[in-house]
Amino acid sequence: AQSVSQHNHHVILSEAASLELGCNYSYGGTVNLFWYVQYPGQHLQLLLKYFSGDPLVKGIKGFEAEFIKSKFSFNLRKPSVQWSDTAEYFCAVNPDRDDKIIFGKGTRLHILP
Amino acid sequence: SAVISQKPSRDICQRGTSLTIQCQVDSQVTMMFWYRQQPGQSLTLIATANQGSEATYESGFVIDKFPISRPNLTFSTLTVSNMSPEDSSIYLCSVGGGGLAGGLYNEQFFGPGTRLTVL
């Protein structure tokens, strides 16, 4: 069955630290990849997405993610986090030509001021 | 983009009762999705609601427990029937980008969720 694994359930960092959240998926075909973020008390919103082309994609608020097909990975990065990045982050995969999204369990990120 | 609203935003219900959650979108979309997010868990797709046809349910979810209506291209309801404490969760409505084309051509937009507590 298709699945998405996020390696860290809870990450605590200090401001200005670098961030990398791991995401791996299990699906052998073409995929579309997403990172969603849910700030406290707010809706889920799209952070960035990969459909095709350059495997390094840039999203909002200085986030980026790199699609490594050989590793079935789509890790999220940010060089210097801010207190306002405190949120829950979800990696998600859409197998090509399927209408469904499969979500990872999420990573709760807590940034210390 | 699509703006989605849900009602109610939260509710506390007694065991054995039913609750209907409404989802309204500000644009016409072919496909709407209902998710459940249990405490500390990820989002789990319950069903896909297509206008003009029966909803398609994911493994582990059945129509008798989660009946869905989709009367038009901007509205859907999900009913949680004969509730038990295990149904306590956040229920989310979402739509795929692409307007009438539906599907995940760009991204999915999510509603604010309905927080359900069953006593």
Chai-1 contact restraints between the chains, C-beta under 6 A:
chainA,res_idxA,chainB,res_idxB,connection_type,confidence,min_distance_angstrom,max_distance_angstrom,comment,restraint_id
A,H43,B,F110,contact,1.0,0.0,6.0,A-B,restraint_1
A,H43,B,P112,contact,1.0,0.0,6.0,A-B,restraint_2
A,L44,B,F110,contact,1.0,0.0,6.0,A-B,restraint_3
A,L46,B,E107,contact,1.0,0.0,6.0,A-B,restraint_4
A,K49,B,E107,contact,1.0,0.0,6.0,A-B,restraint_5
A,N94,B,L104,contact,1.0,0.0,6.0,A-B,restraint_6
A,D99,B,M31,contact,1.0,0.0,6.0,A-B,restraint_7
A,D99,B,G103,contact,1.0,0.0,6.0,A-B,restraint_8
A,D99,B,L104,contact,1.0,0.0,6.0,A-B,restraint_9
A,K100,B,L45,contact,1.0,0.0,6.0,A-B,restraint_10
A,I101,B,Q108,contact,1.0,0.0,6.0,A-B,restraint_11
A,F103,B,S42,contact,1.0,0.0,6.0,A-B,restraint_12
A,F103,B,L43,contact,1.0,0.0,6.0,A-B,restraint_13
A,G104,B,S42,contact,1.0,0.0,6.0,A-B,restraint_14
A,K105,B,S42,contact,1.0,0.0,6.0,A-B,restraint_15
A,G106,B,S42,contact,1.0,0.0,6.0,A-B,restraint_16
